[in-house]
Amino acid sequence: MTEAILGDSADRSVDPSSDPVLPPAERSSVRHPLRILALANQKGGVGKTTTAINLGTALAAIGEDVLVLDLDPQGNASTGLGIDRARRQVSTYDVMTGEATLAEAVIPTAVPRLSIAPSTMDLLGLEMELATLPDRAHRLRGVLKDIGQAQGLNRISYVLIDCPPSLNLLTINALAAADAVLVPLQCEFFALEGLSQLLRTVEQVRGALNPKLTIQGIVLTMFDPRNNLSAQVVADVRGFMGDKVYETVIPRNVRISEAPSHGKPALLYDLKCAGSQAYLRLASEVIQREGRVPAAA
């Protein structure tokens, strides 16, 4: 499929009904260049959408203006940020087909400085609709290239693209449009096998579609300290990928699992739980890797 596309070109209980207040963050007067990060892994169930939601929330909490772009037909990022299907009158499908602008699709969330372009099941048919178009792998790049001039979007500093759990045309579009890839990787036995396949795809996209594409980092998710296998996977991935692996490890956490059913990021559902705190640390690491703040001594 990839080749064919490239051919042409410990938990704490709180009342879920009460929203904890996120750490205050002043809007920076310094305008950073827009950065587009694709969250990708062809394996499902690795915490990709959870990471898109909570990393986006954490970046917003520390002062960044963030757009989550939902490219997964399941629409879990949209649901997890409280956007029910009735509100998705304009979606990423409409944007990708050229029937609407990105600004028309974007919806504010309950998190200040965080918005989302939601998805619908219509995305399932997009690959067939675009199959004969010469720019089929660059549709998203065309959408995002003028985001800095779009009314209401010109302050966006991060776009986080939540890719579907497959290496299809939607994911290829995300990789072709992104500055870098952020890879969520579950601490389980087949982690390295799936990572190798994704890295090969990144190399193919870099060679054929997007020479500037880099690996921003690999975040290990669903870590269980009681499980010896989790610790072994962490050691193996760090040995294989070195400093591409973030220091922050996202723990397996009940509050993170519960939050989407309430239409909230974990940071709104329970700010002080271990998972929320981990995502705040991850956001700081992401920004440090971007060179936007000095690394901690």
N, C-alpha and C positions, 0 to 999 in steps of 0.2 A: 504493500500500500504506500509506504513512504517513498519508495523508489519511483512508483508510478506518478506520484504527485510532483516529485522533484524533476521528473524527466523533461518537462517543458520549462523550464526556467530554474496524699492523705487529705481527705475532703472535709469541708466545713459547711454546716447547714445554715442557710439564711432564708428569709422569706423571699421566694422567687418573684413576688409581685412588687417588691421594692427595688428600685434601680439604684445600685451604689453609684456614687459620684466618681467619675474618672479623675485622675490627677489633673489639676488645672494646667493648661498649656497656652501660652500666648502665641498668637499668630506671628511668625517671624517676618521681619521687614526685608530680610534677604531673600531674593528670588533665585532658587536653585533651578538648574535645568530639569526638564521633565525626564523621569526615568520610568521605563516600561519593563515590568518584571512578569514573566510568564511562570505560573506555578504549574508544573507539569510532572506527571508520572503516569505511564500507561497502565499501571496496576491500580485497581480500585481499592478503596478501603484503607488508604495509607495516611489519611488526614489532610489531603490536599485542600479540599473545600474548607475544612475547619481552620486550616492555616491561613487561607485567603481571608476569611472573615475576621479572624482574631489578630492576625498581623496587620490587616488594614485598620482595625479598631485601635490597636496599640500605636501604630504610626500616627493616626489622627490624635490620639491622646497626648502624644509628645510634640504636637504642633504641625504635623504635615497635613496637606490637603490631599486626600486619597480618593481615587475612583476604583472600585472593584468592577471589573468587566466580566460578566458571567457568560462563558462560552460553552457551558455544559448543558445539554438539553434537559437534564434532570432538574436544573434550576435550584439546586440545594443552597447555593450561596445566596440567591435571592430570598428564599424562604428563611434561611438562617439569619438574615438581616431584617426580617419582619415585613417583606414585600409579598403580600398574598397574590394569587394568580389574577384576581380581579383588577389589580392595579397595574398589571403588565400589558397595558394597551399598546405600548411601543416597546419592542424588545431588541436584543442584539441580532435576531434574525432579520428584522426590518432594516437595521443599520447595515448588516453585511450584504443584503440584496440591493441596497441603495434606495429603498423605499422611504427611509427616514434618516435624519441626521443623528449623530451621537447625542447632541444636546437635547434632542427631542426624546431620547430614550432614558436619559439619566434621571434618577429619582433620589432625593435626599433620604438619608436614614435617620434613625433616632440618635445616632452618634454624631456630634458636631464635627464638621470637616470631612465626613465620610459619606460618599454617595455611591450608587450602584447603577449600572446598566443591566437590567434583568434579562433573563433568558426564558424561553418557552420551548415546548416540545417541537415547535416548528423547525428548530435547528436540525432535527433529525433528517430532514429532507434537503438540507442546504447543499450537501456534497453533490447530489445528483443535479441540482439546479445549476451549480457552478461548473460542472464537469467540463463543459466545452469552452469555457471562457479562458482566454490566454492569461489573464491576471488572477486566476482563481486562488493562487497561493499568496497573493499580495492584497487581497481585499481589505484585510484589517489594517495593514500598513497605510493604505490610502485613507481609511477612516481616521486614523490617529495622527496623521502627519500635520494636520492643521489645528490640533486640539488647543494649542496655545493662543489661537486667535478666536476660538469659539466663545461666544457670550456665555458666561456662567461657568466655563471650564478653564478659563485662562489662569486660574490660581492653582490648578492641579499640579502637584509635584511628584506623585506616584500613581501609576496605573498598575493594578494587580490583575492579571488575567487568569481567571480560574478555568483551566482547560478540562476537557472531558477525559475520562480514564481510558484513553486509547490514542494511538498515533495516527489519527485520521486527518482530514483536510482542515478541520477546525484547529487542531493542535499545531499543524504545520503553519497555518495563518498566524497563530499566536507567536510561534518561534520566529517567523519571518518578520514580525513587527516589533519584537522585543529587543531591548538592550541586553537583557540577561535572563537566565533561567534560574529559578529557585525550585529545588527538588525536595519535596517532603518524602521521607523514606521511613517506613515502618520498621521497628526493631524486631524483625522476624526472619526466618531461615532463608527465604529466597530473595532477600533484599538486594544483594549484590548482583544477582542474575538479572533482575529487572533494571537495575541501574545501568548495567553495561549496555543493554539494548537502547535505553534512552540516550546515553552518551553517544552511541553510534549515530542516532538520528540527529542529535545536535551537531555533530561533525558534518553530516550530509547537508543540513540546512545552512551551516556556515559556509560550506563550499559552493552551494548552488544558489542560495537565496539571500543570505544575510551575513556577510563577512564579519560584522562587528559583534555578533552574538557571543556571549561568554556565559560561564557558569557562575552565577552570583554566590551560590552556596547550596549546601545540602543540609537540611534540617532533619534530625532524627526524631521520630514521633512515637507515641504510644510506648514509651519506655517504662518497663516495670522492674524496679530494683529487686523484687523478690524472685525474679526469673533469671537464672544464670544465662539463658540463651540471649536475653536482651543485652546483657553486658558484653557477651561475646560478639554480637552483631555490631555494637558500638565500636569495639576494638578493631574488628575486621574492616569496617567502613572507614574508620580513621586511618588505618594502615594503608588502605587502597587509595583514598582520596586526599589524605593529608589535611592541609589547612583549608581546603574547600569545605570541610565540614564545620558547621557552626559549633562554638563551644556550648551554646544553649541546647539542651535536650528537652523535648516536650514530654512530660510524663503522661502515662495513662491516668485519666482523671474523670471521675464521675460527673463533676460539675460541667466539664467541657462537653460531655456526651448529652447532658440534660438540656443545655442552653438552646440548641436549635429548635427543640419542640416548643419553646416559649418565644421563638422569633427574635432571639437576642444573641449577640456575641457573648462569649463566656465572661468577658471583662465587664459587661453590664449585669450579667446574671449573678456573678460572684467574683468581684474584683480581687478578693484576697485569697482565692483558692490557688493551689500550686500551679494549675494550668494557666490561669490568667497571668500570674507573675512571670511564668516562663515566656509567654508571648511578649510581655513588656521588655524582657531582657533580649529576646530575639529581635525586636524592633530596633533596639539600641545597637545591636550587632550589625544589622542590615545598614543602618545609617553610617556607622563607622566604616564599613566596607565601601560605602559610596564616597568616603572621604569628606563627608559633610560636617562632621564634628571630629575633634581630636580624639583618638583612642584613649581610654582610661589608662592611667599609669599603672 
